[in-house]
Amino acid sequence: MTEKTCIITGANSGIDFAAAIQIAQKGYRVIMACRNPERGEAALQDVCRASGSDAVELMIVDMSLQSSIQAFAEEFLAKNVQIDIDKRYPDAPKLMG
């Protein structure tokens, strides 16, 4: 499978945390977009451990601040990575099969 990328906002807790684990287990590269660096780092370690994947990374973004969103977008674009799955997309579970 060609590596596909999924960005998950708020992935340090709740359903988004669980989604990060499941999507990483399916072989996707997961970018966890979290507001709090400390909680995000702890969640990153947990997701890597639970999923058995090392294709998980943390990016910091505060979705309430336009400047943070802009910085996140610039950092992501600099990676030259295509987004294949956005967890807000209603058909994401079907696409991940």
N, C-alpha and C positions, 0 to 999 in steps of 0.2 A: 504494500500500500504506500502510495506517495504520502509523505507527511502533510497533513492538513492542520490548519491553525484555527483555534477557537479562543476568542477573548470573552472572559466572564467577569463582569463587574460585581463587586461585593462578594467575591469568592472566598472571603475569610470566615464566613459563617453561614449557617442555615442551608437552605435548599441550593444556593449557589455553590457552597462548599461541597455538598454532596454531588452536584453536577460536575464540578471540577474533577473529582475523583473518578466518576464514571466515564467521563469523556477522555481523560488521560488513560484509563484502562483500555479504551478502544483504540489507542494508538495515536491519538491526536496530540499535537503540540498545544498546550494550554497556557494562555497568558492570563494570570490572575491579576485583575485590576482592582486594587484595594486602596482605601484612603489612609489607613493607619499602618505605617511601616512595621512596627513591632508585631501587631496582630497579623499583618500580612505575611511576615517572615515565618512566624510560628505556623500559620496555616499552610504555607508553601511546604515546609518540612513534613507536615502531616499528610498533605496531598501526595507528595512524592512517596512517602512511606506506604500509605494505604493503596495507592494505585500501582506501585512498583515501577513507575515511570520517572525518568530523569528529564523528560521533555516538557517540564513545567517551569514557568518563570513568573516572577512577581514584577509588576510595574505599579508605581504609585500614582494615584489620581484622586482628586477630590471633585466629584461630579457636581458639587455646588459652586465651584469656582471656575469661571471661564478661563482664567489664566492657567489653572491646573489642567484643564481639558486640552487646551492648546499645547501645553508642554508635553502632555501624554501623546497627543497626536503626532507632534514633531519627532518625539523619541521613537514611536512606533514606525513612522514612515522611514526613518533613517535605517531601520532594520531590513528594509526591502522584503517584507514578508506579506504574503497575500492572506487576507482574512477569508476563511472558508465557511466558518460557522459563527454566527453571533447568537448567543443563547436567548436573546429576546425575539429572535425570528420564530414565528409560530410553528414552522415545519421542521425545526432543528432536530427533534427526535427521529423524524422520518428520514432525514438526510443522513443521520449517523448510523441508521440501520442497525 
